Structure formats: structure tokens, C-alpha cells
Amino acid sequence: MHSIVDEDRNRAAARRYLPRGVFDFIDGGAEDEWGVENNRLAFRRIGLVPRVLTGAGWPKIDTELLGEDYDRPFGVSPMGLGRIAGPKTDMELAKAAARYGMPYGLSMVGSSTLEDVHEASDGRAWFQVYICDHPTLVETLIERAKKVGYRTLVVTVDANYPGVRRRNIRNGFTVPFRLTPRIMWDFSRRPGWSLRTLAGGAPRMRLIESELDASDMKKFMAMMAQAPLRLDVLKRLRELWPGKLIVKGVMHPGDAAGIVAAGADGIVVSNHGARQIGSVAPSIEMLPLFRKAVGPDFALLLDSGVREGEDIVKALALGADFVLMGRPFLFSAACARPAEGISAFIEGVSHSVQIAMAQTGCAHISELDDRILVDSTQIGAGEADGARPIWEQSA
């Protein structure tokens, strides 16, 4: 029997397990959160068109990305303070990466060390950094990652000016936790999470703490806001890093040429889960424009709004080489048995990808293209044959 992917159910279970402030920290977006909703609506506007009698058989979903072989075309997006869902979250996600042949992105503001995650993931972890206004922090962490054996570096470029997240403000929620009476009452109502977090330790930015003293930690967000966000800084990181370099958080196709020229090996088309701008455009709608901008051979990844297997198939058909997910993995881990929750989610998503491919007549993900897609918003809009195919719209 196959696991069932039910992101709404996982989200509801996480809401019951996590304190309200923690759940809202994971679930929330910027401003009125229209961008979060629109990310999902954009995927729903794209329809899959079944194909029959193709002889395709049961699909294979293994893939290659930047010289690495993966057993499935999706992985875990870098997330700061992943242990906020539970003290074992980071390590269980890293172990799942090894078990299921997929990448796990360890964030520079993650809760676990470079060494522990690399070992747990069997070398499948990626390391993600931000550009900071600090003379040595990023370079020191990159040197550590090189020594440990990381092969892929992700540079996130859209998070230096954090969006206004109204839920966090309303809840009085901060990280590190500020134990006000309101927050303590919130934690007391979720004893499972609270006792495990008490035993395992509150989520902290362990990588940052290992390089900065306590007083500098308070200035970290200021260092982000004052960072020199320029292409020459990206070129410098390219010179420092001998492995594959991916730039994450790019939404305007006009930015692609400079990033490619700076030496990046891949781009993640991502709006940061709509956590930075409330009315941000959906990343899936920008993806085809990026494919046109960079050509057929440059590595493109898609992040934001992805919740289930059919979303992954749509992204791959629209030009992505690989797909990343964030919130759904934290929701699946937010339970008493995180390893089981994560495994069930991965297996369910993988099966959903295969079902969608089998229904659309594709034997391998390399066969996916926009001929299996339709813009559902055009149905009944005057087209003689109903819905207008996406590939005809872009012609």
C-alpha cells in the first residue's frame, strides 16, 4: 500500500502539534499573505492532459543534476532553524536524504552543524549561505564546508530584507524565543512539542554561533540588511567555491544573464515561499521565461508553492530540471515520530509523481514537456477546442 500525500492533512496535524507561534512562523508569509495563496492558485490553474495507449509503462523518476545522480527529482529546500518543528528535524531530514537519494539543503542559519548533517546525509547535503556585511563569516563557513566535503553551495539572494510577517508580530513571536507570559502560555498548550524541545534544546543558529560571539549574534540581521548585494560579490564566492554553485531566490528573467556570467551553475526560480513580498508573482509563472532566457542546457530549479507530486510534474514540464520544497517537509516532521512522517511524505510524493507521469504517457522525467499541460483558466473562453494549451500561448 502506498503512502497518501495529503498536504492539508499534514498541515492540520502540524497545527495541532505545534504552538501557535511556531506554526505561524512556518506557515506564514509576508503582509496579507496573498502571495502564499497565489503560489498555490498558479499551480492549480495548470491542468495535466492524460495521454493513452502510449506503451510508456511504469515511470522512472531518477534524474541527474549538475553531475550528481538522484533517485527522485525533488529535494529539501534550505530552511533556517529547521529544528523549530522539533529537535530531531534537521537530522531526520538529512537521514532521509541519504535513504531516498535526494538532496537536503542545510541553511547557514540552520540548527545543526555542517559536519553532523554531511555525515547523516551520506554526503548528499547542500550548503546554503547568505551574503553578509561581515569580513570573514561567509568565507569561513565556506572553507569549513569545503573541508567537510560538501559539493554544492547555494547562495540565497532574496532574503536580506525580510518581509513584514504579520502573524509573527501579532503573536509576539521571535527567534530566539522571548519567553513572555503569552509565549509561555502558548507553549504550555502543546506539551508534546514543548517537552521534546526542552529536552533537545531550543532551535538556535548553531552555525552562526560557532563563528560569532553573543553580541555579534544580535547584529546578524543588520549585517544581512547592510550586505553588498552585487554581482562582484557573487563572482568572489565563485572564486572561493570549487564545486557547483546555485543561486536561489531569483524571480526576474533579466537577472539571469548576469548570474550566469558570474559563474553560477544553476538558478533556483523562487519567491522564498512568498515570505518576503506579500503580492509577489508566483515562481511557477516565471519559470518558462527563465528557460527562454538561459537556454535548454542551463540548470533551472523551482521552489515556492510546491506541495504535491502533480506540482512537481508541472514544474518539470515547464522547464525545471529539479524541484525543491520547504514547508511541506517541516509539516511532515512536526509530529511525535518525525522519521515516519518524513518517510511517508517522500514516498507519497514520489508515488504521486509516478502516477501523474503514467497518466500523461511519460516513461521518464526527461520526457516531460509542456505538451501535457493546459491553461485551465482558458476553458470556455472562446477557444474552438476548449482550453488553450500553454505551448500555443507562448508561441
KOLPANU-277236 format. One record per residue (C-alpha): x negated, y, z negated; residue in one letter. Coordinates in pm, whole numbers, plus 50000, padded with zeros to 5 digits. Each point is the difference from the previous one (the first is absolute). Layout:
XYZA;...
END
This chain:
500005000050000M;498635034050099H;499855030149772S;502575026750071I;498835035650050V;502405022949818D;498235032949940E;503135015249848D;500174971249752R;496295003649914N;500485037249955R;503024994649776A;498114974349794A;497095024249965A;502415027249885R;501244976649725R;496474989749894Y;498155033250013L;500535030949785P;501885026650190R;496985023150027G;497814972150138V;502624988350250F;500585035450122D;496255005850031F;499784970250240I;503325004850176D;500135037450035G;499015023350281G;499435037050047A;502635027349952E;503534987150077D;498604966750128E;501635003250340W;496734988150151G;500224967249808V;503504994050130E;499115010750352N;497074975650008N;502524972149952R;502605014650238L;497385002650274A;499364962749983F;503734992749998R;500515020750314R;497774975550187I;501754968150109G;498424966650089L;501254983850321V;500034961649990P;498594980150291R;501084964350077V;498684969450185L;496465013049991T;498404968149869G;497995020849755A;500314975849709G;499265008149636W;497845031649992P;496495004049866K;499325031749804I;496244999449953D;498145029950138T;496655017350035E;499315035549887L;496665017650032L;498104967450026G;501734983449702E;502434970950025D;503215001549796Y;502704973849952D;502805025550030R;500355034750154P;500625019249678F;498215008849679G;500155020149679V;499615037450040S;497635017449755P;501955012349698M;498755020049707G;500594985849653L;501424967350130G;499964985949649R;502835023449910I;502364972150114A;498324976949749G;496484993549869P;499364970950240K;501235017050317T;496685009350163D;498404966449940M;503064980050104E;500235019750325L;496294994150062A;500414962849935K;502984999250236A;497835016150268A;497594970849972A;502784974249988R;501965013350296Y;497155012550217G;500885037049994M;498335032649890P;500565017449669Y;499175037049982G;498305010049674L;500485037149942S;497325023249870M;502555008749728V;500804963549942G;500144983049663S;497434972450065S;496324999050085T;498454995650343L;498224968949881E;503034982249850D;502265006750297V;497404989450256H;499504967049821E;503724993449948A;500825007650365S;497234977350129D;498525029750182G;503255010050174R;500445032649811A;499595033950164W;498805030249804F;501805033350031Q;498655034549910V;501175036250003Y;497895029750099I;499165018849679C;498295032449905D;497304982249800H;496344997150095P;499564962649944T;503234982249903L;501124986150336V;496484992250120E;499244981349678T;503144979050029L;499244992650366I;496534988149904E;501524977149738R;502454986150255A;497154993050243K;498014981449734K;503014979449896V;500644989350359G;503055019350120Y;500225001050379R;502845025050056T;500305035549867L;503285019250014V;499875037949977V;503375014949901T;500375035750124V;503595009949916D;500084999249620A;497825028949886N;503025022649948Y;502534978049815P;503655006450078G;502575011749749V;501454967949857R;503135011149826R;500704967249823R;496645001249820N;500685035849892I;503504992149875R;498724969549809N;497065018749849G;497874971850138F;496235003350037T;497034977250052V;498204995049766P;503134995749790F;500915028749770R;501894982549721L;502745024949930T;503084988449808P;501894997850330R;497344978250164I;499704977949692M;503774994850000W;499844991350370D;497254974449937F;501834984949702S;502974991450222R;497804977550217R;498234977949744P;498734974550255G;498005025650196W;499035019649690S;498604970449805L;498044987050300R;498635034750068T;499085004349635L;498144966950005A;498355005550338G;499305036949967G;501655030350154A;499185006050368P;496985022250041R;497875011750291M;497184976349909R;497875006950306L;500115037549941I;499374995749630E;496944978850070S;498365029750177E;501435030649820L;500215009449635D;503315007549829A;499805037450054S;499434995350374D;502984976550019M;502305029049916K;498635018750300K;500484971750248F;503145014250159M;498295033850034A;497094982950175M;502494984850243M;501705033250073A;496685017750055Q;498534972950222A;498495009650338P;502484982850233L;498015003050320R;498844977050277L;496355005349910D;500684984449659V;501564969950172L;496904997550220K;497845000249688R;501984970849855L;499604982350331R;496225003749967E;500104985949646L;502204970050077W;498604971650214P;503234980150024G;503395007350154K;501525033949919L;503765006350009I;501605034349953V;503384998649827K;502755026149981G;499965013750354V;503325011450145M;499255024050286H;498734983550320P;497985031450068G;497764991349704D;499074966250146A;497355011550248A;497855017049735G;500264970149767I;498984976150277V;497105022850098A;498865000949636A;499414962650020G;503104984749843A;500794964250099D;503715002349923G;502845023249899I;502924993349768V;503065018950120V;501525007649661S;502005026849820N;498924986649660H;503414984849939G;501515035150024A;498405008449666R;498295031550127Q;502635018550210I;503704996449937G;501125003950362S;497044983050162V;500514982850337A;500214961849991P;496674983850080S;501634973450220I;501295027650232E;496495014350038M;498364966550067L;500664997750380P;498555035150043L;496814989049826F;499714969550224R;500175022950303K;497435023349846A;497354973949912V;500554974750278G;500664962649985P;496844988049826D;499565022749698F;501204984949669A;503275015049877L;501674990649673L;503445010349876L;501035007949643D;503085015849835S;503594988250002G;499094963550063V;502084977049782R;500544966750179E;498874977250279G;502115015450274E;498465034049925D;496574984750058I;501084985150333V;501375033850112K;496775017749906A;497874974450183L;502255002350306A;499625038050001L;496224998450009G;498684992949650A;497254974249964D;500694995049630F;502475011149732V;499535010349637L;502555000649717M;499855015849655G;503145003349788R;501424965450088P;496904983149861F;500245019349674L;503704991449971F;499264963150058S;497295001449730A;502185018149746A;501224969149818C;499014975849724A;498254977450255R;498315023750249P;498104972550186A;503274982350081E;501745032150101G;497175010250234I;499774965550158S;503744998250058A;499955034050168F;497064991950229I;501464966650103E;503405015350060G;498625028550212V;497864975850200S;502984977850073H;502115030050095S;497315011150247V;499994965450157Q;503804998550027I;500145034150170A;497284989450243M;501674966750076A;503295017850068Q;498325024650236T;498074972950186G;496485008649883C;497624971449918A;497265022249854H;499845035649875I;497775008850296S;503124995950218E;502045026149813L;500755031850194D;502815025350035D;501954978750248R;501634982749701I;501185033249853L;502965022750051V;500925034049858D;503214991949815S;501025036649982T;500575000050377Q;502654972649996I;503235014050143G;498295032850086A;500864998850368G;497424974950123E;501474976450258A;498504969349837D;500455010349636G;496905006849794A;497115017250168R;496744980449964P;497165017949826I;497584992350281W;502285017950247E;500315030349773Q;496235004249989S;499554995050374A;
END
